[in-house]
Amino acid sequence: MAKKLLNILFCSFVLLCMSCSKEKGESVQFIPFQESDNSLWGMISPSGTVLFNEEFKEKPTVVRDDRFMVRNADGLWEIYTAEEKPRKIGTEYAFASMFNDGKALVAEKGKCVSIID
């Protein structure tokens, strides 16, 4: 229990530090969209340029630092590159923060928090 609390406190501290920075990577590059109520999710830029469409069943996060995340069927996070044909990078994570300046906090199921780039 103490280990989990320590991990949560550490994550909170790092996220707070990351959120206080003013790096260029903080801007949203793409946002998720659906062409109709029952269609798959795609990504579109704030200016209206479609990166890809009808690619994911679950709603992805916004794109920052050329990365985004989507929950899989098991409820775990998967990280993808923001490209016309997104590529999965890494493994599945029980916890994952948004990328900031090329780094993110992640925790695989049953493991401690780590930082990836």
PyMOL commands that place a pseudoatom at each C-alpha (Angstrom):
pseudoatom trace, name=CA, resn=MET, resi=1, chain=A, elem=C, hetatm=0, pos=[0.000, 0.000, 0.000]
pseudoatom trace, name=CA, resn=ALA, resi=2, chain=A, elem=C, hetatm=0, pos=[2.824, 2.419, 0.872]
pseudoatom trace, name=CA, resn=LYS, resi=3, chain=A, elem=C, hetatm=0, pos=[4.554, 1.619, -2.432]
pseudoatom trace, name=CA, resn=LYS, resi=4, chain=A, elem=C, hetatm=0, pos=[1.392, 2.487, -4.387]
pseudoatom trace, name=CA, resn=LEU, resi=5, chain=A, elem=C, hetatm=0, pos=[0.998, 5.736, -2.466]
pseudoatom trace, name=CA, resn=LEU, resi=6, chain=A, elem=C, hetatm=0, pos=[4.631, 6.625, -3.130]
pseudoatom trace, name=CA, resn=ASN, resi=7, chain=A, elem=C, hetatm=0, pos=[4.145, 5.915, -6.859]
pseudoatom trace, name=CA, resn=ILE, resi=8, chain=A, elem=C, hetatm=0, pos=[1.030, 8.107, -6.942]
pseudoatom trace, name=CA, resn=LEU, resi=9, chain=A, elem=C, hetatm=0, pos=[2.833, 10.951, -5.150]
pseudoatom trace, name=CA, resn=PHE, resi=10, chain=A, elem=C, hetatm=0, pos=[5.816, 10.650, -7.479]
pseudoatom trace, name=CA, resn=CYS, resi=11, chain=A, elem=C, hetatm=0, pos=[3.561, 10.681, -10.567]
pseudoatom trace, name=CA, resn=SER, resi=12, chain=A, elem=C, hetatm=0, pos=[1.671, 13.687, -9.250]
pseudoatom trace, name=CA, resn=PHE, resi=13, chain=A, elem=C, hetatm=0, pos=[4.913, 15.568, -8.611]
pseudoatom trace, name=CA, resn=VAL, resi=14, chain=A, elem=C, hetatm=0, pos=[6.342, 14.817, -12.054]
pseudoatom trace, name=CA, resn=LEU, resi=15, chain=A, elem=C, hetatm=0, pos=[3.057, 15.684, -13.786]
pseudoatom trace, name=CA, resn=LEU, resi=16, chain=A, elem=C, hetatm=0, pos=[2.930, 18.956, -11.875]
pseudoatom trace, name=CA, resn=CYS, resi=17, chain=A, elem=C, hetatm=0, pos=[6.480, 19.762, -12.947]
pseudoatom trace, name=CA, resn=MET, resi=18, chain=A, elem=C, hetatm=0, pos=[5.715, 18.808, -16.543]
pseudoatom trace, name=CA, resn=SER, resi=19, chain=A, elem=C, hetatm=0, pos=[2.549, 20.897, -16.608]
pseudoatom trace, name=CA, resn=CYS, resi=20, chain=A, elem=C, hetatm=0, pos=[4.434, 23.997, -15.433]
pseudoatom trace, name=CA, resn=SER, resi=21, chain=A, elem=C, hetatm=0, pos=[6.854, 23.991, -18.359]
pseudoatom trace, name=CA, resn=LYS, resi=22, chain=A, elem=C, hetatm=0, pos=[6.162, 26.158, -21.398]
pseudoatom trace, name=CA, resn=GLU, resi=23, chain=A, elem=C, hetatm=0, pos=[7.760, 23.987, -24.053]
pseudoatom trace, name=CA, resn=LYS, resi=24, chain=A, elem=C, hetatm=0, pos=[6.571, 24.031, -27.652]
pseudoatom trace, name=CA, resn=GLY, resi=25, chain=A, elem=C, hetatm=0, pos=[5.418, 20.395, -27.306]
pseudoatom trace, name=CA, resn=GLU, resi=26, chain=A, elem=C, hetatm=0, pos=[2.455, 21.459, -25.205]
pseudoatom trace, name=CA, resn=SER, resi=27, chain=A, elem=C, hetatm=0, pos=[0.333, 22.590, -28.143]
pseudoatom trace, name=CA, resn=VAL, resi=28, chain=A, elem=C, hetatm=0, pos=[-2.320, 20.247, -29.487]
pseudoatom trace, name=CA, resn=GLN, resi=29, chain=A, elem=C, hetatm=0, pos=[-1.379, 19.088, -32.984]
pseudoatom trace, name=CA, resn=PHE, resi=30, chain=A, elem=C, hetatm=0, pos=[-4.452, 16.958, -33.794]
pseudoatom trace, name=CA, resn=ILE, resi=31, chain=A, elem=C, hetatm=0, pos=[-7.783, 16.166, -32.150]
pseudoatom trace, name=CA, resn=PRO, resi=32, chain=A, elem=C, hetatm=0, pos=[-9.908, 12.991, -32.460]
pseudoatom trace, name=CA, resn=PHE, resi=33, chain=A, elem=C, hetatm=0, pos=[-13.035, 13.028, -34.640]
pseudoatom trace, name=CA, resn=GLN, resi=34, chain=A, elem=C, hetatm=0, pos=[-15.705, 10.698, -36.043]
pseudoatom trace, name=CA, resn=GLU, resi=35, chain=A, elem=C, hetatm=0, pos=[-17.371, 11.177, -39.436]
pseudoatom trace, name=CA, resn=SER, resi=36, chain=A, elem=C, hetatm=0, pos=[-20.632, 9.748, -38.050]
pseudoatom trace, name=CA, resn=ASP, resi=37, chain=A, elem=C, hetatm=0, pos=[-21.967, 8.492, -34.715]
pseudoatom trace, name=CA, resn=ASN, resi=38, chain=A, elem=C, hetatm=0, pos=[-21.013, 4.847, -35.324]
pseudoatom trace, name=CA, resn=SER, resi=39, chain=A, elem=C, hetatm=0, pos=[-17.805, 5.293, -37.308]
pseudoatom trace, name=CA, resn=LEU, resi=40, chain=A, elem=C, hetatm=0, pos=[-14.255, 4.686, -36.156]
pseudoatom trace, name=CA, resn=TRP, resi=41, chain=A, elem=C, hetatm=0, pos=[-12.091, 7.524, -34.840]
pseudoatom trace, name=CA, resn=GLY, resi=42, chain=A, elem=C, hetatm=0, pos=[-9.623, 9.582, -36.839]
pseudoatom trace, name=CA, resn=MET, resi=43, chain=A, elem=C, hetatm=0, pos=[-7.448, 12.658, -36.252]
pseudoatom trace, name=CA, resn=ILE, resi=44, chain=A, elem=C, hetatm=0, pos=[-7.863, 16.167, -37.612]
pseudoatom trace, name=CA, resn=SER, resi=45, chain=A, elem=C, hetatm=0, pos=[-5.716, 19.280, -37.089]
pseudoatom trace, name=CA, resn=PRO, resi=46, chain=A, elem=C, hetatm=0, pos=[-7.191, 22.424, -35.532]
pseudoatom trace, name=CA, resn=SER, resi=47, chain=A, elem=C, hetatm=0, pos=[-6.920, 23.984, -39.023]
pseudoatom trace, name=CA, resn=GLY, resi=48, chain=A, elem=C, hetatm=0, pos=[-9.010, 21.166, -40.568]
pseudoatom trace, name=CA, resn=THR, resi=49, chain=A, elem=C, hetatm=0, pos=[-6.371, 18.901, -42.149]
pseudoatom trace, name=CA, resn=VAL, resi=50, chain=A, elem=C, hetatm=0, pos=[-7.259, 15.203, -41.729]
pseudoatom trace, name=CA, resn=LEU, resi=51, chain=A, elem=C, hetatm=0, pos=[-4.271, 13.111, -40.648]
pseudoatom trace, name=CA, resn=PHE, resi=52, chain=A, elem=C, hetatm=0, pos=[-6.187, 9.809, -40.875]
pseudoatom trace, name=CA, resn=ASN, resi=53, chain=A, elem=C, hetatm=0, pos=[-9.795, 8.687, -40.523]
pseudoatom trace, name=CA, resn=GLU, resi=54, chain=A, elem=C, hetatm=0, pos=[-11.687, 5.613, -39.330]
pseudoatom trace, name=CA, resn=GLU, resi=55, chain=A, elem=C, hetatm=0, pos=[-8.705, 3.963, -37.669]
pseudoatom trace, name=CA, resn=PHE, resi=56, chain=A, elem=C, hetatm=0, pos=[-9.623, 3.321, -34.005]
pseudoatom trace, name=CA, resn=LYS, resi=57, chain=A, elem=C, hetatm=0, pos=[-12.689, 1.878, -32.283]
pseudoatom trace, name=CA, resn=GLU, resi=58, chain=A, elem=C, hetatm=0, pos=[-12.005, 3.731, -29.008]
pseudoatom trace, name=CA, resn=LYS, resi=59, chain=A, elem=C, hetatm=0, pos=[-11.578, 7.508, -28.828]
pseudoatom trace, name=CA, resn=PRO, resi=60, chain=A, elem=C, hetatm=0, pos=[-7.887, 8.507, -28.870]
pseudoatom trace, name=CA, resn=THR, resi=61, chain=A, elem=C, hetatm=0, pos=[-6.377, 11.337, -26.869]
pseudoatom trace, name=CA, resn=VAL, resi=62, chain=A, elem=C, hetatm=0, pos=[-5.289, 14.547, -28.549]
pseudoatom trace, name=CA, resn=VAL, resi=63, chain=A, elem=C, hetatm=0, pos=[-1.881, 14.537, -30.250]
pseudoatom trace, name=CA, resn=ARG, resi=64, chain=A, elem=C, hetatm=0, pos=[1.033, 16.242, -28.506]
pseudoatom trace, name=CA, resn=ASP, resi=65, chain=A, elem=C, hetatm=0, pos=[4.708, 15.756, -29.345]
pseudoatom trace, name=CA, resn=ASP, resi=66, chain=A, elem=C, hetatm=0, pos=[3.623, 13.646, -32.348]
pseudoatom trace, name=CA, resn=ARG, resi=67, chain=A, elem=C, hetatm=0, pos=[2.137, 10.959, -30.048]
pseudoatom trace, name=CA, resn=PHE, resi=68, chain=A, elem=C, hetatm=0, pos=[-1.326, 9.962, -28.875]
pseudoatom trace, name=CA, resn=MET, resi=69, chain=A, elem=C, hetatm=0, pos=[-2.878, 7.181, -26.807]
pseudoatom trace, name=CA, resn=VAL, resi=70, chain=A, elem=C, hetatm=0, pos=[-5.866, 4.878, -27.182]
pseudoatom trace, name=CA, resn=ARG, resi=71, chain=A, elem=C, hetatm=0, pos=[-7.346, 2.379, -24.728]
pseudoatom trace, name=CA, resn=ASN, resi=72, chain=A, elem=C, hetatm=0, pos=[-7.431, -1.194, -26.022]
pseudoatom trace, name=CA, resn=ALA, resi=73, chain=A, elem=C, hetatm=0, pos=[-10.085, -3.883, -25.403]
pseudoatom trace, name=CA, resn=ASP, resi=74, chain=A, elem=C, hetatm=0, pos=[-8.465, -4.693, -22.028]
pseudoatom trace, name=CA, resn=GLY, resi=75, chain=A, elem=C, hetatm=0, pos=[-8.687, -1.061, -20.904]
pseudoatom trace, name=CA, resn=LEU, resi=76, chain=A, elem=C, hetatm=0, pos=[-4.913, -0.561, -21.138]
pseudoatom trace, name=CA, resn=TRP, resi=77, chain=A, elem=C, hetatm=0, pos=[-3.285, 2.385, -22.910]
pseudoatom trace, name=CA, resn=GLU, resi=78, chain=A, elem=C, hetatm=0, pos=[-1.401, 1.954, -26.168]
pseudoatom trace, name=CA, resn=ILE, resi=79, chain=A, elem=C, hetatm=0, pos=[0.789, 4.748, -27.567]
pseudoatom trace, name=CA, resn=TYR, resi=80, chain=A, elem=C, hetatm=0, pos=[0.887, 5.568, -31.294]
pseudoatom trace, name=CA, resn=THR, resi=81, chain=A, elem=C, hetatm=0, pos=[2.787, 7.838, -33.646]
pseudoatom trace, name=CA, resn=ALA, resi=82, chain=A, elem=C, hetatm=0, pos=[0.813, 10.646, -35.271]
pseudoatom trace, name=CA, resn=GLU, resi=83, chain=A, elem=C, hetatm=0, pos=[1.202, 9.640, -38.924]
pseudoatom trace, name=CA, resn=GLU, resi=84, chain=A, elem=C, hetatm=0, pos=[-1.102, 8.853, -41.852]
pseudoatom trace, name=CA, resn=LYS, resi=85, chain=A, elem=C, hetatm=0, pos=[-0.759, 5.203, -40.805]
pseudoatom trace, name=CA, resn=PRO, resi=86, chain=A, elem=C, hetatm=0, pos=[-0.213, 5.281, -37.003]
pseudoatom trace, name=CA, resn=ARG, resi=87, chain=A, elem=C, hetatm=0, pos=[2.393, 2.887, -35.601]
pseudoatom trace, name=CA, resn=LYS, resi=88, chain=A, elem=C, hetatm=0, pos=[2.094, 1.432, -32.107]
pseudoatom trace, name=CA, resn=ILE, resi=89, chain=A, elem=C, hetatm=0, pos=[5.153, 2.133, -29.990]
pseudoatom trace, name=CA, resn=GLY, resi=90, chain=A, elem=C, hetatm=0, pos=[6.041, 0.464, -26.714]
pseudoatom trace, name=CA, resn=THR, resi=91, chain=A, elem=C, hetatm=0, pos=[3.745, -1.970, -24.971]
pseudoatom trace, name=CA, resn=GLU, resi=92, chain=A, elem=C, hetatm=0, pos=[0.442, -1.696, -23.079]
pseudoatom trace, name=CA, resn=TYR, resi=93, chain=A, elem=C, hetatm=0, pos=[0.241, 0.531, -20.019]
pseudoatom trace, name=CA, resn=ALA, resi=94, chain=A, elem=C, hetatm=0, pos=[-2.078, 0.662, -17.017]
pseudoatom trace, name=CA, resn=PHE, resi=95, chain=A, elem=C, hetatm=0, pos=[-1.110, 4.333, -16.658]
pseudoatom trace, name=CA, resn=ALA, resi=96, chain=A, elem=C, hetatm=0, pos=[0.328, 6.732, -19.240]
pseudoatom trace, name=CA, resn=SER, resi=97, chain=A, elem=C, hetatm=0, pos=[0.668, 10.512, -19.197]
pseudoatom trace, name=CA, resn=MET, resi=98, chain=A, elem=C, hetatm=0, pos=[0.641, 12.732, -22.248]
pseudoatom trace, name=CA, resn=PHE, resi=99, chain=A, elem=C, hetatm=0, pos=[4.021, 13.333, -23.845]
pseudoatom trace, name=CA, resn=ASN, resi=100, chain=A, elem=C, hetatm=0, pos=[5.705, 16.569, -22.861]
pseudoatom trace, name=CA, resn=ASP, resi=101, chain=A, elem=C, hetatm=0, pos=[8.999, 17.609, -24.422]
pseudoatom trace, name=CA, resn=GLY, resi=102, chain=A, elem=C, hetatm=0, pos=[9.398, 14.073, -25.759]
pseudoatom trace, name=CA, resn=LYS, resi=103, chain=A, elem=C, hetatm=0, pos=[8.876, 12.257, -22.447]
pseudoatom trace, name=CA, resn=ALA, resi=104, chain=A, elem=C, hetatm=0, pos=[5.931, 10.570, -20.716]
pseudoatom trace, name=CA, resn=LEU, resi=105, chain=A, elem=C, hetatm=0, pos=[5.260, 8.740, -17.465]
pseudoatom trace, name=CA, resn=VAL, resi=106, chain=A, elem=C, hetatm=0, pos=[4.034, 5.173, -17.902]
pseudoatom trace, name=CA, resn=ALA, resi=107, chain=A, elem=C, hetatm=0, pos=[3.373, 2.117, -15.768]
pseudoatom trace, name=CA, resn=GLU, resi=108, chain=A, elem=C, hetatm=0, pos=[2.888, -1.355, -17.144]
pseudoatom trace, name=CA, resn=LYS, resi=109, chain=A, elem=C, hetatm=0, pos=[0.261, -3.437, -15.379]
pseudoatom trace, name=CA, resn=GLY, resi=110, chain=A, elem=C, hetatm=0, pos=[1.659, -4.521, -11.993]
pseudoatom trace, name=CA, resn=LYS, resi=111, chain=A, elem=C, hetatm=0, pos=[4.914, -2.550, -12.410]
pseudoatom trace, name=CA, resn=CYS, resi=112, chain=A, elem=C, hetatm=0, pos=[6.335, 0.725, -11.110]
pseudoatom trace, name=CA, resn=VAL, resi=113, chain=A, elem=C, hetatm=0, pos=[6.130, 4.033, -12.937]
pseudoatom trace, name=CA, resn=SER, resi=114, chain=A, elem=C, hetatm=0, pos=[8.883, 4.821, -15.424]
pseudoatom trace, name=CA, resn=ILE, resi=115, chain=A, elem=C, hetatm=0, pos=[9.704, 7.583, -17.884]
pseudoatom trace, name=CA, resn=ILE, resi=116, chain=A, elem=C, hetatm=0, pos=[9.851, 6.845, -21.620]
pseudoatom trace, name=CA, resn=ASP, resi=117, chain=A, elem=C, hetatm=0, pos=[10.903, 8.943, -24.586]
for i in range(1, 117): cmd.bond("trace and resi %d" % i, "trace and resi %d" % (i + 1))
show_as sticks, trace
zoom trace
